[in-house]
Amino acid sequence: MRPCILSAQPFLAHRNPDQQGSCVKIGSRSGQQGEREGRTRSPATLFIQRWAINTLAVLVATHVVSGIHYDTITSLFVASLLFGILTTFLRPLLFVLTLPLVVLTLGLFVFVINAGLLYLVGSLVKDFRVDGFWPAFWGAIVIGLISVVLNSLTGSGDGKLRVRRSPPASKPSGNDGNGPVIDV
């Protein structure tokens, strides 16, 4: 057996000699965090892990995007905690209220919602500043990208991405059908 590096979360796989280049997943994942290791993570552990990832993402955004500043490390922790809370509870409400704009812009308006939440955090936390809409916009994109990558690497996020190759059910004419399949 060898590790199959086709997804954000590795799994054990073996090669089927009849199917060249294909990986077959062994076992199933029912959605419980930490199930691969034979243990489950407590909600407090997941909360602290996600908060640490969010704090690191906000820290990276303060260094990458000019216009986002923090004065003390405490303000950074408070800002990341407040941003996580607002993203968890207020963003779904804003998403539903602005659903026509989200649909009309093919989902791009979600970036504006995230930027508004980051700007709101900048106005609520004393030593954390966001200078305007565009720094908030680019900062929200950086925070989102860093969070997605780190959550997928640590397994604390809910997103799943799996790429696998499998033979077609029936042999199509003219096409070998052995291209990659992406399951999201």
N, C-alpha and C positions, 0 to 999 in steps of 0.2 A: 504494500500500500504506500501511497505517496500523497503529500498534500496537494490539493488541487487549487491553484491560485487563479480562480475565475470570478471571485466575488469579493465584496468588502469584508466578508467573514469567511475565513478558510474552513474547509471541511475535508474529511478524509475521503479519498476516492481511489478507484482503480481503473485501469484501462481495460476495456473490452477488446479482445483481439479482433473481433469481427468489425468493430467500428473504429476506424483509424482516427486518432486525435480526439476522441470523445471522453469525457469524464462522467462517471456515474456517482451520484451522491449516495453515501451510505448513512442510514439513519434518517431521522426527521427532526425538525425543530418546531416545537409547538408554540414558540413565542416567549417562553420563560427566559429571562435574562440569566446567564450563567449556567444554563443547562448543560452546555458542552463540558464544563468542568465538573459536573455532578453536584452543583450547589446552586442555590438561588441567592440573588442579592436582595438585601433588605431595601425598603423604600428610602430609608435615610441614607444608605450608601449610594443609591442611584441619584438622590437629590444632591448630595455633596459632589459626586462625580460630574453631574451636569452643570452644577454651579461653578466648579473649577474649570470646566471646559469653556463655559460662557465667559468667565473672568479672563481666561487666557485669550479668548477671541476678542474681547473688548480691549485688552492690553495691546494685542497686535494691531487693532484698528487705530488706537491712539498713536502708535508709532508710524503706521503706514499712511494714514489720512491726515493731512494738515487741516486743522480746524476742530479736532477733537482733542481735549486736554483734560488731565486730572492733576490735582495738586498733591494729594496724599494717597497712600495705598488703601486706606480705609474708604475713601471716596470711590476708588475703583471697585472695591468689593461691594459697596452699597449700590453703586450704579449697575453693576452686572446682576446683582440680585433683583433690583427693581426692574431692570430690562427683562429678565427672565419671567418675573411675575406678570408684567404687563403683556409680554408675548404669549404667555400661557392663557391668561384670562381675558384681556381686552382685545387682542388681535382677532380671535374668532368672531367676536361681536362686530368689530369694524369690517371684517371680511364679509359677513352677511349683509351689513348695511350698505356696503359698496359693491355688492355682487354684480350689478349691471356694468359698473366700470371695470371690474376685474374681468368679466366676460368680454367686454368690448375691446379691452387692451390685451386680450389673450393671456391674462395672468400677470402682466407686467405691473399692474397697479399694486400688487402685493408688495413690491419694493418700496412704493410710496408709503404704504401703511407702516412697513418696518422703519422707514426713515422718520416718519412722524412719531413713532414710539420712541426711537432713540433721541429725537429732538426733545420730546417730553421729559425723558430721563435727564437730559442735560439741563432742563429748566427746574427740575425738582430736587436734584442732588446738588448741594452747595458747592463743593469743590470739584465738580465734574462739569465741563463746559463743552457744548456743541455750538460752533459759531454760526451755523446757518443750515439751510435745507440741503445744499449740495454736499457739505461734509457729512451730514446725517445720512444722506442717500448712499454715498460711497462707503461710509462706515458700516451701515447696515448690510451692504453686500459683502464686505470683508468679514464681518461677524458671522453672517450666514454661511459663507464658504468654509471658514475655519471650523465652525461648529459642526457642519455636516461631515467634514473629513475626520475630525477628532471623535465624533460620536460613532461613526462607522468603524473606526479603528478600535475603539474601546468596547463596542457592542452595547453602548448605553442608549443609543437612539432606536427609534421604531422603524426606520427605513431599512428596506432590504433590497439589495441589488444582486442579481445572480445571472451570470452569462454561462450558457452551456451549449454544447453542440450535440445534436442528435440526428439520426437519420430520418428522412421523411417517411410518413406513413405509407405512401405509395410513390413509386418512381415517376417523377414528372418528366415529360418529354422535353429534351433540349436543355434542361437545367439540372445540375447535379444535386441541388438542394442541401448542400453541406455547409451553408453559411452559418454564422453565429446567431443564436437566439438570445435575446435579452429579456429576462423576466424582472419586472419591477413590482 
